[in-house]
Amino acid sequence: MAGRQRARRLATGTVLPLVVYLLAALIVTWPLARHLGDRAAGLPHGDTLEVVRHIWWAREALLDGANPFDQRLLAYPDGFMSWVQWAHPLQVLPGALLALALSPLTAFNVLLIVTLALNGLAAYWLGLLLSAGNRPAALLGGLVFLAYPTVQGHLSVGHLGIVTLWPLALFAGCLWRVLFDAAGWQTAGWGALWLALTALAYISHPVYLLVPLIVLLGLGALLAGRGRVWRRGRPASEQPWLRAAALLAAGALLLIPFYGPLLSDAGRAEMRNMAETGRVTYSADALSFASPSPFGWLGDWGLAPVYARDVLGTNSAEGTAYMGAVALVLAALAVLRRPPVRLWLLVAVGAALLSLGPLLKWRDAPLIVEFESFKTYVTLPWIVAQELPLLDAARAPGRFNLLTALAISALVSAGTGVVLGWLRRPALRAALVALLGAAVLVEYQVFVPFPTDDVSQPPYYEALANAPDVRAVLDVPVNDPLVAKLAPRIDKQGLVKS
């Protein structure tokens, strides 16, 4: 009897939601499932082929017993050790392991779909905490996180590491339980692990996700009342604030072996070489939160407003942030009827505000204010925050809306629980959740069909790969010192002969 009960809990708590989210991921990325081995997920200018290349090299290095982050085939002739890739191994190592059985391209495409489903499942478990265990409500909340337009924007350019968000939802659940549900040290230990895995998924996750989530939830806990985190009459070992501090400290300790090398001379040099501009270009527009995609189903049906094309026409990858009518109504219900979850509104508003970047944009251009003979821009808090340590490396403020997505998902779970409490018949509850889920997918779809890119190469490249006398292909300016050094051995096509 106990075994059957455990199997039933596993099916209803994990297997069934995972199946639902896999189907949703296939819908969001359709027709990618039909082209797993012959087309690359995302637009042609995206990062898909770059990540596929790293997956291929990591597989080859693992098979040879070599360091997969030692890029000996790049930066000819010496190669280099990439400490940045070492800091986020989850972007390539799972794909490299999957590529032991599949081609690197297929492994990437499959992993992208599976990652979406895991994002939904992790947000589902967070939703269970905030909806008093209401599974249908949490199911809808997980669907919101899976399909959120900001996530789809990064999907469209192959940002596999950036959309690996399932550890974030699990970390948020542990932190919430420690702060507000008096969870014990075991939960704090799991939270430390999820914190570390969030940071190891992509190097910018600490800046865009972890730091603001910790600060905003901590601030919310203080605003909600000191008694939540400091409990009188309890020993120090049972204080929520101490357990939360231990969670964060343990997570940071786990990251030292991976992030510590970035402080070395080689690590700092690599980080400096990655410095790019774009803090205004890659920030969210003030209208982006009310801009359904003109390239999705609503756009096809003529329901996307005209301004949406201005907002998202050149910044759909980093600037997509549409919250959706269904999600906003359910989130509002949560705020009105479930006071304990109102802190997630603070997280959503804080992350959304940071995503606007240093200057307020309107229809994808900085808003100019004229006063007498003077013209100026409308500055926002990020113009100061971006000078702080860690935050000074963030060049795409629009990514803060990945945290907005988690906060909206949490509020949707709680709000759906309120609505379902009004219905007594299970069949009506299931039908309503199915209807709302379909509406969310329609509202949130950014591209129809999901973009994929042809990966077929001209025969020239196959011949080049098999040429015994070619040692490198250079793609650098002709006045580069390396080119001058190797000039006697470079032919007209940029091939370095042995």
Solvent accessible surface area in square Angstrom, and as a share of the most:
residue,aa,sasa,rsa
1,M,151,0.68
2,A,57,0.44
3,G,39,0.38
4,R,160,0.58
5,Q,92,0.41
6,R,144,0.52
7,A,61,0.47
8,R,183,0.67
9,R,136,0.50
10,L,105,0.52
11,A,43,0.34
12,T,49,0.29
13,G,9,0.08
14,T,36,0.21
15,V,73,0.42
16,L,104,0.52
17,P,3,0.02
18,L,50,0.25
19,V,70,0.40
20,V,49,0.28
21,Y,0,0.00
22,L,62,0.31
23,L,104,0.52
24,A,4,0.03
25,A,0,0.00
26,L,59,0.29
27,I,80,0.41
28,V,0,0.00
29,T,0,0.00
30,W,121,0.42
31,P,26,0.16
32,L,0,0.00
33,A,31,0.24
34,R,164,0.60
35,H,50,0.22
36,L,49,0.24
37,G,50,0.48
38,D,76,0.39
39,R,72,0.26
40,A,2,0.01
41,A,0,0.00
42,G,0,0.00
43,L,43,0.21
44,P,100,0.63
45,H,138,0.61
46,G,22,0.21
47,D,50,0.26
48,T,5,0.03
49,L,85,0.42
50,E,98,0.44
51,V,6,0.03
52,V,18,0.10
53,R,56,0.21
54,H,21,0.10
55,I,0,0.00
56,W,89,0.31
57,W,19,0.07
58,A,1,0.01
59,R,46,0.17
60,E,50,0.22
61,A,1,0.01
62,L,69,0.34
63,L,116,0.57
64,D,116,0.60
65,G,72,0.69
66,A,26,0.20
67,N,61,0.31
68,P,19,0.12
69,F,7,0.03
70,D,43,0.22
71,Q,1,0.01
72,R,124,0.45
73,L,105,0.52
74,L,65,0.32
75,A,65,0.50
76,Y,38,0.14
77,P,72,0.45
78,D,127,0.66
79,G,15,0.14
80,F,80,0.33
81,M,48,0.22
82,S,2,0.02
83,W,63,0.22
84,V,9,0.05
85,Q,22,0.10
86,W,71,0.25
87,A,0,0.00
88,H,10,0.04
89,P,10,0.06
90,L,41,0.21
91,Q,17,0.08
92,V,4,0.03
93,L,50,0.25
94,P,45,0.28
95,G,0,0.00
96,A,0,0.00
97,L,108,0.53
98,L,57,0.28
99,A,2,0.02
100,L,94,0.47
101,A,89,0.69
102,L,67,0.33
103,S,54,0.35
104,P,21,0.13
105,L,20,0.10
106,T,22,0.13
107,A,0,0.00
108,F,0,0.00
109,N,0,0.00
110,V,36,0.21
111,L,29,0.14
112,L,0,0.00
113,I,12,0.06
114,V,55,0.31
115,T,6,0.03
116,L,0,0.00
117,A,0,0.00
118,L,60,0.30
119,N,1,0.00
120,G,0,0.00
121,L,10,0.05
122,A,3,0.02
123,A,1,0.01
124,Y,2,0.01
125,W,91,0.32
126,L,3,0.02
127,G,0,0.00
128,L,34,0.17
129,L,68,0.34
130,L,8,0.04
131,S,2,0.02
132,A,97,0.75
133,G,44,0.43
134,N,35,0.18
135,R,99,0.36
136,P,51,0.32
137,A,0,0.00
138,A,0,0.00
139,L,40,0.20
140,L,2,0.01
141,G,0,0.00
142,G,0,0.00
143,L,15,0.08
144,V,0,0.00
145,F,1,0.00
146,L,0,0.00
147,A,0,0.00
148,Y,0,0.00
149,P,3,0.02
150,T,1,0.00
151,V,0,0.00
152,Q,5,0.02
153,G,0,0.00
154,H,0,0.00
155,L,0,0.00
156,S,0,0.00
157,V,7,0.04
158,G,0,0.00
159,H,23,0.10
160,L,2,0.01
161,G,0,0.00
162,I,3,0.01
163,V,0,0.00
164,T,10,0.06
165,L,0,0.00
166,W,57,0.20
167,P,0,0.00
168,L,0,0.00
169,A,1,0.00
170,L,27,0.14
171,F,0,0.00
172,A,0,0.00
173,G,7,0.07
174,C,15,0.09
175,L,4,0.02
176,W,12,0.04
177,R,96,0.35
178,V,0,0.00
179,L,13,0.07
180,F,20,0.08
181,D,76,0.40
182,A,42,0.33
183,A,7,0.05
184,G,30,0.29
185,W,113,0.40
186,Q,142,0.63
187,T,14,0.08
188,A,4,0.03
189,G,43,0.41
190,W,124,0.44
191,G,0,0.00
192,A,4,0.03
193,L,68,0.34
194,W,44,0.16
195,L,11,0.05
196,A,4,0.03
197,L,36,0.18
198,T,0,0.00
199,A,0,0.00
200,L,15,0.08
201,A,0,0.00
202,Y,43,0.16
203,I,27,0.14
204,S,20,0.13
205,H,2,0.01
206,P,20,0.13
207,V,12,0.07
208,Y,5,0.02
209,L,0,0.00
210,L,7,0.03
211,V,55,0.31
212,P,9,0.06
213,L,0,0.00
214,I,43,0.22
215,V,87,0.50
216,L,23,0.11
217,L,0,0.00
218,G,26,0.25
219,L,79,0.39
220,G,0,0.00
221,A,1,0.01
222,L,115,0.57
223,L,130,0.64
224,A,47,0.37
225,G,27,0.26
226,R,165,0.60
227,G,55,0.52
228,R,82,0.30
229,V,13,0.08
230,W,106,0.37
231,R,60,0.22
232,R,223,0.81
233,G,87,0.83
234,R,113,0.41
235,P,74,0.47
236,A,65,0.50
237,S,58,0.37
238,E,66,0.30
239,Q,7,0.03
240,P,2,0.01
241,W,100,0.35
242,L,53,0.27
243,R,28,0.10
244,A,9,0.07
245,A,47,0.36
246,A,35,0.27
247,L,1,0.01
248,L,51,0.25
249,A,55,0.42
250,A,40,0.31
251,G,0,0.00
252,A,53,0.41
253,L,118,0.59
254,L,86,0.43
255,L,21,0.10
256,I,101,0.51
257,P,77,0.48
258,F,51,0.21
259,Y,47,0.18
260,G,28,0.27
261,P,30,0.19
262,L,19,0.10
263,L,132,0.66
264,S,49,0.32
265,D,104,0.54
266,A,60,0.46
267,G,0,0.00
268,R,110,0.40
269,A,35,0.27
270,E,29,0.13
271,M,62,0.28
272,R,158,0.58
273,N,129,0.66
274,M,89,0.40
275,A,82,0.64
276,E,99,0.44
277,T,121,0.70
278,G,12,0.12
279,R,64,0.23
280,V,43,0.25
281,T,81,0.47
282,Y,72,0.27
283,S,0,0.00
284,A,0,0.00
285,D,3,0.02
286,A,32,0.25
287,L,26,0.13
288,S,0,0.00
289,F,37,0.15
290,A,54,0.42
291,S,0,0.00
292,P,10,0.06
293,S,7,0.05
294,P,14,0.09
295,F,53,0.22
296,G,0,0.00
297,W,68,0.24
298,L,23,0.11
299,G,22,0.21
300,D,93,0.48
301,W,146,0.51
302,G,64,0.61
303,L,115,0.57
304,A,21,0.16
305,P,44,0.27
306,V,128,0.74
307,Y,54,0.21
308,A,0,0.00
309,R,135,0.49
310,D,67,0.34
311,V,3,0.02
312,L,1,0.00
313,G,39,0.38
314,T,123,0.72
315,N,10,0.05
316,S,15,0.10
317,A,19,0.15
318,E,11,0.05
319,G,2,0.02
320,T,2,0.01
321,A,1,0.01
322,Y,26,0.10
323,M,28,0.13
324,G,2,0.01
325,A,60,0.47
326,V,27,0.16
327,A,1,0.01
328,L,82,0.41
329,V,94,0.54
330,L,8,0.04
331,A,7,0.06
332,A,49,0.38
333,L,35,0.17
334,A,0,0.00
335,V,30,0.17
336,L,126,0.62
337,R,138,0.50
338,R,66,0.24
339,P,75,0.47
340,P,72,0.45
341,V,6,0.04
342,R,105,0.38
343,L,24,0.12
344,W,0,0.00
345,L,75,0.37
346,L,54,0.27
347,V,0,0.00
348,A,3,0.03
349,V,87,0.50
350,G,14,0.14
351,A,0,0.00
352,A,11,0.09
353,L,75,0.37
354,L,39,0.19
355,S,0,0.00
356,L,20,0.10
357,G,0,0.00
358,P,7,0.05
359,L,28,0.14
360,L,35,0.17
361,K,4,0.02
362,W,120,0.42
363,R,103,0.37
364,D,48,0.25
365,A,50,0.39
366,P,44,0.28
367,L,66,0.33
368,I,93,0.47
369,V,64,0.37
370,E,118,0.53
371,F,139,0.58
372,E,148,0.66
373,S,102,0.66
374,F,139,0.58
375,K,143,0.61
376,T,80,0.46
377,Y,104,0.40
378,V,45,0.26
379,T,79,0.46
380,L,26,0.13
381,P,70,0.44
382,W,1,0.00
383,I,66,0.34
384,V,107,0.62
385,A,18,0.14
386,Q,26,0.11
387,E,128,0.58
388,L,94,0.47
389,P,111,0.70
390,L,112,0.56
391,L,25,0.12
392,D,73,0.38
393,A,65,0.51
394,A,3,0.03
395,R,63,0.23
396,A,0,0.00
397,P,0,0.00
398,G,0,0.00
399,R,20,0.07
400,F,1,0.01
401,N,0,0.00
402,L,1,0.01
403,L,0,0.00
404,T,0,0.00
405,A,0,0.00
406,L,0,0.00
407,A,0,0.00
408,I,6,0.03
409,S,1,0.01
410,A,1,0.01
411,L,1,0.00
412,V,0,0.00
413,S,0,0.00
414,A,0,0.00
415,G,0,0.00
416,T,0,0.00
417,G,4,0.04
418,V,12,0.07
419,V,22,0.13
420,L,1,0.00
421,G,55,0.52
422,W,143,0.50
423,L,47,0.24
424,R,218,0.80
425,R,157,0.57
426,P,106,0.67
427,A,66,0.51
428,L,85,0.42
429,R,80,0.29
430,A,63,0.49
431,A,61,0.47
432,L,45,0.22
433,V,15,0.08
434,A,68,0.52
435,L,123,0.61
436,L,30,0.15
437,G,7,0.07
438,A,53,0.41
439,A,36,0.28
440,V,2,0.01
441,L,20,0.10
442,V,42,0.24
443,E,23,0.10
444,Y,3,0.01
445,Q,7,0.03
446,V,1,0.00
447,F,28,0.12
448,V,50,0.28
449,P,94,0.59
450,F,6,0.02
451,P,20,0.13
452,T,25,0.15
453,D,32,0.17
454,D,78,0.40
455,V,36,0.21
456,S,84,0.54
457,Q,118,0.53
458,P,71,0.44
459,P,112,0.71
460,Y,97,0.37
461,Y,112,0.43
462,E,119,0.53
463,A,64,0.50
464,L,30,0.15
465,A,85,0.66
466,N,110,0.56
467,A,31,0.24
468,P,133,0.84
469,D,61,0.32
470,V,28,0.16
471,R,144,0.53
472,A,14,0.11
473,V,87,0.50
474,L,30,0.15
475,D,144,0.75
476,V,62,0.36
477,P,88,0.56
478,V,136,0.78
479,N,128,0.66
480,D,41,0.21
481,P,110,0.69
482,L,43,0.21
483,V,26,0.15
484,A,71,0.55
485,K,155,0.66
486,L,8,0.04
487,A,53,0.41
488,P,125,0.79
489,R,95,0.35
490,I,42,0.21
491,D,50,0.26
492,K,209,0.89
493,Q,122,0.54
494,G,17,0.17
495,L,10,0.05
496,V,0,0.00
497,K,68,0.29
498,S,85,0.55
